[in-house]
Amino acid sequence: MNLAHIDIQRVIVHEVIKPSQSAERPPIFSTTLVALDAPGKTLVAKRLVDTVSTGSGSVDVDVDDDSQGSTFDNTTRMMDQTDAVFIEISTTLAKALADAQTAGSIKSGVALFVQGECRVDGNQARFMAIIKADADQALVRRATAEGIDLSFVGETFLGAAQRLIKIAFFFERIAPEKERERRIPAEFNIKVFDHLMQAPGGDAAVYFYDTFLGCRISQDAARKTKNFYDIAREFIQSMEIPPEEKLEKYADLGSYMRNNQRTINPKTFAADHLSDDERDPFINLCRNQRLSSAFTKDTSLVKSRLTQLKMRFSSSVTISAPQEKWRESIKVMGTVDGWTTIMILGEIEG
């Protein structure tokens, strides 16, 4: 999804703390909209593009709960409300987000509710974004007559280096034909970004996309994973390189599919495993198959194909090995006069 030209129209921010902390003091809820200046709007817009647009690592989610009063219902209703109702609903959502934060490792922070318009894949669309940002600490530089002065700031949010954010981005795919009290999921696409998904073995926080948003990771994940795997294999097969180099590429693909990352990103795979001349053709091939952006990995449809890597010869001889062992255990030395020399780590057992 290509996201551009974000025009931010309304923003409100509330403090979000864990229920256990609310016994000590109540959270702080805003009663007025935030008057962001131009640099502030630019910062929020950039963070949305960086975390939601193509190649960012965001994933699609499907709505499980669109009942009256659900997060989906409240969020989509905000788009057509007066400022007063917008603020009232945002407070309700901030309380719901706080109530969902029951795990011990979840940090307190702020929730921003952002409404605006943007260009999505070239089309104009309205959007609502919910940003959960954890607080960070920083030093602020100030120029003085004596030189550079540094001041400590205890709480900063949405800085360029800050990873601890979660974003739900609702954009209007289809405008309603007529006014009605409630919107339906088919009229929106929803993207979720979670910094946890970028770490090995990480996964999107269930409390955010499930408990709070009432959504689930898109069921298209398994199909997209299989399509990516098939596209990558066909691309490697079509490459004009020696067979032994193709085997290394296949091993790289298998390793990428089996790693602990919870998302697949065609651009990341290309950057890590393909040469400069190979990257653009591969990315264009993925884009033609609507796989240009990152998506949740689900290897259930290709699991059996990720266990063994086989080398088949013209003499009907086949060598197979576990994919994770191939690179470290087998070396193809080359072919001379129809004979291929192979070195295998290990002794003959039978």
C-alpha positions as CSV (number, residue, x, y, z in Angstrom):
1,M,0.0,0.0,0.0
2,N,1.5,3.3,-1.1
3,L,0.6,6.1,1.4
4,A,1.2,9.7,0.6
5,H,0.0,13.3,0.9
6,I,-1.3,13.0,4.4
7,D,-3.5,15.9,5.5
8,I,-4.1,15.8,9.2
9,Q,-7.4,17.5,10.2
10,R,-8.1,16.5,13.9
11,V,-5.9,15.2,16.7
12,I,-6.5,14.4,20.3
13,V,-4.3,12.7,22.8
14,H,-5.0,10.9,26.1
15,E,-2.8,9.3,28.7
16,V,-3.1,5.5,28.7
17,I,-2.0,3.6,31.9
18,K,-2.5,0.1,33.1
19,P,-5.5,-0.6,35.2
20,S,-3.3,-1.4,38.2
21,Q,-1.9,2.1,38.0
22,S,-5.3,3.8,38.0
23,A,-5.8,2.8,41.6
24,E,-2.9,5.2,42.5
25,R,-4.1,8.1,40.3
26,P,-6.6,8.5,37.4
27,P,-5.3,8.8,33.8
28,I,-5.2,12.2,32.2
29,F,-7.9,12.6,29.4
30,S,-7.8,15.7,27.2
31,T,-11.0,17.7,26.7
32,T,-9.8,19.7,23.7
33,L,-8.3,18.9,20.3
34,V,-4.5,19.3,20.0
35,A,-3.5,22.3,17.9
36,L,-0.6,20.8,16.0
37,D,1.7,23.2,14.2
38,A,3.0,22.5,10.8
39,P,6.2,20.7,12.0
40,G,4.1,18.6,14.3
41,K,1.8,17.6,11.6
42,T,4.7,16.7,9.4
43,L,6.2,14.5,12.1
44,V,3.0,12.6,12.7
45,A,2.4,12.2,9.0
46,K,6.0,10.9,8.5
47,R,5.6,8.3,11.3
48,L,2.3,7.1,9.7
49,V,4.0,6.7,6.3
50,D,7.1,5.0,7.8
51,T,5.0,2.5,9.7
52,V,2.0,1.8,7.4
53,S,3.1,2.3,3.8
54,T,4.7,-0.2,1.5
55,G,7.7,-2.0,2.9
56,S,7.0,-0.8,6.5
57,G,6.2,-4.2,8.1
58,S,2.6,-3.4,8.8
59,V,0.0,-6.2,8.3
60,D,-3.6,-6.4,7.3
61,V,-6.2,-7.4,9.8
62,D,-9.8,-8.5,9.5
63,V,-12.6,-7.3,11.8
64,D,-14.1,-9.8,14.2
65,D,-16.2,-7.5,16.2
66,D,-18.1,-4.7,14.5
67,S,-21.0,-4.6,17.0
68,Q,-22.4,-1.3,18.3
69,G,-19.9,0.2,20.7
70,S,-17.0,-1.9,19.4
71,T,-13.6,-0.3,18.6
72,F,-14.4,-0.6,14.9
73,D,-17.8,1.0,15.4
74,N,-16.5,3.8,17.5
75,T,-13.4,4.6,15.4
76,T,-15.3,4.7,12.1
77,R,-18.1,6.8,13.6
78,M,-15.6,9.5,14.7
79,M,-15.0,10.5,11.1
80,D,-18.4,12.1,10.7
81,Q,-18.9,13.6,14.2
82,T,-18.6,17.1,15.6
83,D,-15.5,18.0,17.6
84,A,-17.3,17.4,20.9
85,V,-18.5,13.9,19.9
86,F,-15.1,13.2,18.4
87,I,-13.5,14.0,21.8
88,E,-16.1,12.0,23.7
89,I,-15.6,8.8,21.6
90,S,-11.8,9.1,21.7
91,T,-12.0,9.1,25.5
92,T,-14.1,6.0,25.5
93,L,-11.5,4.3,23.2
94,A,-8.6,5.4,25.4
95,K,-10.3,3.8,28.4
96,A,-10.8,0.6,26.4
97,L,-7.2,0.5,25.4
98,A,-6.1,1.0,29.0
99,D,-8.4,-1.8,30.1
100,A,-6.8,-4.1,27.5
101,Q,-3.4,-3.6,29.0
102,T,-3.3,-6.4,31.5
103,A,0.1,-8.0,30.8
104,G,2.9,-7.2,33.2
105,S,5.4,-6.0,30.5
106,I,3.0,-3.4,28.9
107,K,4.2,0.1,29.4
108,S,2.1,3.2,30.0
109,G,2.1,5.9,27.3
110,V,-0.3,8.0,25.3
111,A,-2.9,7.3,22.7
112,L,-3.2,9.7,19.7
113,F,-6.4,9.7,17.6
114,V,-5.7,11.2,14.3
115,Q,-8.2,12.0,11.5
116,G,-7.4,13.2,8.0
117,E,-7.2,12.5,4.3
118,C,-4.4,10.9,2.3
119,R,-3.6,9.3,-1.0
120,V,-3.7,5.5,-0.9
121,D,-2.3,3.8,-4.1
122,G,-3.1,7.0,-6.0
123,N,-6.7,7.3,-4.7
124,Q,-8.0,10.0,-2.2
125,A,-9.3,8.5,1.0
126,R,-10.3,9.5,4.5
127,F,-8.6,7.8,7.4
128,M,-8.6,7.4,11.2
129,A,-5.4,6.4,13.0
130,I,-4.9,5.2,16.5
131,I,-1.3,5.5,17.8
132,K,-0.2,4.0,21.1
133,A,3.2,5.5,21.9
134,D,5.3,4.6,24.9
135,A,7.3,7.4,26.6
136,D,11.0,7.9,25.9
137,Q,13.7,10.0,27.5
138,A,15.9,12.4,25.6
139,L,18.3,15.3,25.7
140,V,17.3,18.5,23.9
141,R,20.0,20.6,22.3
142,R,19.8,24.4,22.6
143,A,22.3,26.9,21.2
144,T,23.4,29.5,23.7
145,A,25.9,32.4,23.7
146,E,28.3,30.1,25.5
147,G,27.8,27.2,23.1
148,I,25.6,24.1,23.0
149,D,23.4,23.3,26.1
150,L,21.7,20.0,26.7
151,S,18.4,19.7,28.7
152,F,16.9,16.5,29.9
153,V,13.3,15.8,28.8
154,G,11.5,13.0,30.7
155,E,8.8,12.1,28.2
156,T,9.1,12.3,24.4
157,F,6.9,10.6,21.8
158,L,7.1,9.7,18.1
159,G,10.8,10.5,17.7
160,A,12.5,9.2,14.6
161,A,14.4,6.5,16.6
162,Q,11.5,5.6,18.9
163,R,10.4,2.0,18.2
164,L,7.8,1.5,21.0
165,I,4.7,2.3,19.0
166,K,1.6,0.5,17.9
167,I,-0.6,1.9,15.1
168,A,-4.1,1.0,13.8
169,F,-4.7,2.7,10.5
170,F,-8.3,2.7,9.2
171,F,-8.7,4.0,5.7
172,E,-12.0,4.4,3.9
173,R,-12.0,2.1,0.9
174,I,-15.7,2.6,-0.1
175,A,-17.8,5.6,0.9
176,P,-21.3,4.7,2.1
177,E,-24.0,5.1,-0.5
178,K,-26.3,6.8,2.1
179,E,-26.0,8.0,5.6
180,R,-26.5,5.3,8.2
181,E,-25.7,5.0,11.9
182,R,-23.1,2.4,11.6
183,R,-20.4,1.5,9.1
184,I,-19.4,-2.0,8.0
185,P,-15.9,-3.6,7.7
186,A,-16.2,-4.0,4.0
187,E,-16.0,-0.2,3.6
188,F,-12.5,-0.1,5.2
189,N,-9.1,-1.5,5.0
190,I,-7.2,-1.8,8.3
191,K,-3.4,-1.9,8.8
192,V,-1.7,-2.7,12.0
193,F,1.9,-1.9,12.9
194,D,3.6,-3.1,16.0
195,H,7.3,-2.7,16.8
196,L,7.2,-6.2,18.3
197,M,6.7,-7.7,14.9
198,Q,10.1,-6.4,13.7
199,A,12.1,-8.4,16.3
200,P,13.1,-12.1,15.7
201,G,10.4,-14.3,17.2
202,G,8.2,-11.2,17.8
203,D,4.5,-11.1,17.2
204,A,2.0,-8.3,17.3
205,A,0.7,-7.7,20.8
206,V,-2.5,-9.6,21.1
207,Y,-3.9,-7.1,23.6
208,F,-3.7,-4.4,20.9
209,Y,-5.1,-6.0,17.7
210,D,-7.3,-8.6,19.3
211,T,-8.5,-7.5,22.8
212,F,-8.7,-3.7,21.9
213,L,-9.3,-3.6,18.2
214,G,-11.4,-6.7,18.0
215,C,-9.5,-7.9,14.9
216,R,-7.4,-10.9,13.8
217,I,-4.4,-11.2,11.5
218,S,-5.8,-11.5,7.9
219,Q,-6.6,-15.0,6.8
220,D,-4.8,-14.2,3.5
221,A,-1.4,-14.7,5.3
222,A,-1.0,-18.4,4.3
223,R,-1.9,-17.7,0.7
224,K,0.4,-14.7,0.4
225,T,3.2,-16.7,2.0
226,K,2.8,-19.5,-0.5
227,N,2.6,-17.0,-3.4
228,F,5.8,-15.3,-2.3
229,Y,7.6,-18.7,-2.0
230,D,6.4,-19.8,-5.4
231,I,7.4,-16.4,-7.0
232,A,10.9,-16.5,-5.4
233,R,11.5,-20.1,-6.5
234,E,10.4,-19.4,-10.1
235,F,12.6,-16.2,-10.1
236,I,15.6,-18.2,-8.9
237,Q,14.9,-20.9,-11.5
238,S,14.9,-18.3,-14.3
239,M,18.2,-16.8,-13.3
240,E,21.1,-17.3,-15.7
241,I,23.6,-18.5,-13.1
242,P,25.3,-21.8,-12.6
243,P,23.3,-24.6,-10.9
244,E,25.4,-24.5,-7.8
245,E,24.7,-20.8,-7.3
246,K,21.0,-21.5,-7.8
247,L,21.2,-24.1,-5.0
248,E,22.6,-21.5,-2.7
249,K,19.8,-19.1,-3.6
250,Y,17.2,-21.9,-2.8
251,A,19.0,-22.5,0.5
252,D,18.8,-18.7,1.3
253,L,15.1,-18.7,0.4
254,G,14.5,-21.7,2.7
255,S,16.4,-20.0,5.5
256,Y,14.4,-16.8,5.1
257,M,11.1,-18.7,5.2
258,R,12.1,-20.6,8.4
259,N,13.6,-17.7,10.4
260,N,11.9,-16.3,13.5
261,Q,10.6,-13.1,11.8
262,R,6.8,-12.9,11.9
263,T,6.5,-11.0,8.7
264,I,7.7,-11.4,5.1
265,N,9.0,-8.4,3.3
266,P,10.0,-8.8,-0.4
267,K,12.2,-5.8,-0.3
268,T,14.1,-7.2,2.7
269,F,14.6,-10.5,1.1
270,A,15.9,-8.9,-2.1
271,A,18.3,-6.6,-0.2
272,D,19.7,-9.5,1.9
273,H,19.9,-12.3,-0.7
274,L,19.9,-10.8,-4.3
275,S,22.5,-8.8,-6.2
276,D,21.9,-5.2,-7.2
277,D,20.9,-6.3,-10.8
278,E,18.5,-8.9,-9.5
279,R,16.6,-6.8,-6.9
280,D,14.5,-4.5,-9.0
281,P,13.2,-7.3,-11.4
282,F,12.3,-9.4,-8.3
283,I,10.5,-6.6,-6.5
284,N,8.6,-5.7,-9.7
285,L,7.6,-9.3,-10.1
286,C,6.2,-9.3,-6.5
287,R,4.5,-6.0,-7.1
288,N,2.7,-7.4,-10.2
289,Q,1.4,-10.1,-7.9
290,R,0.3,-7.6,-5.3
291,L,3.0,-8.6,-2.8
292,S,5.0,-5.4,-2.7
293,S,4.4,-4.6,1.0
294,A,5.1,-6.7,4.1
295,F,2.6,-9.2,5.4
296,T,2.3,-11.7,8.2
297,K,4.1,-15.0,7.6
298,D,2.1,-18.2,7.7
299,T,4.1,-21.2,6.3
300,S,1.3,-23.7,6.8
301,L,0.8,-24.2,3.1
302,V,4.5,-24.7,2.3
303,K,5.7,-26.3,5.5
304,S,6.4,-29.6,3.8
305,R,8.5,-27.9,1.1
306,L,10.8,-26.3,3.6
307,T,12.2,-29.4,5.2
308,Q,14.4,-31.0,2.5
309,L,16.4,-29.5,-0.4
310,K,17.2,-31.9,-3.2
311,M,19.8,-31.9,-6.0
312,R,18.8,-33.9,-9.0
313,F,21.3,-35.0,-11.7
314,S,20.9,-35.9,-15.3
315,S,21.9,-39.5,-14.4
316,S,18.7,-39.9,-12.3
317,V,20.8,-39.6,-9.1
318,T,19.3,-37.3,-6.3
319,I,20.9,-36.0,-3.2
320,S,18.7,-34.5,-0.4
321,A,19.5,-32.9,2.9
322,P,17.7,-30.8,5.5
323,Q,17.5,-27.3,4.2
324,E,19.0,-25.8,7.3
325,K,22.1,-28.1,6.9
326,W,22.6,-27.7,3.2
327,R,24.9,-24.7,3.2
328,E,27.1,-25.9,6.0
329,S,27.3,-29.6,5.0
330,I,27.4,-29.7,1.1
331,K,29.8,-27.9,-1.3
332,V,29.4,-28.2,-5.1
333,M,32.8,-27.8,-6.6
334,G,31.8,-27.8,-10.2
335,T,31.1,-30.0,-13.3
336,V,33.9,-31.2,-15.6
337,D,33.3,-33.7,-18.5
338,G,29.8,-34.5,-17.2
339,W,31.0,-35.3,-13.6
340,T,30.0,-33.1,-10.8
341,T,32.3,-32.9,-7.8
342,I,30.5,-32.6,-4.4
343,M,32.0,-32.4,-0.9
344,I,29.8,-33.6,1.9
345,L,30.6,-33.0,5.6
346,G,30.4,-36.3,7.5
347,E,31.3,-39.9,7.3
348,I,29.3,-42.7,5.5
349,E,27.0,-44.4,8.1
350,G,25.2,-46.8,5.8
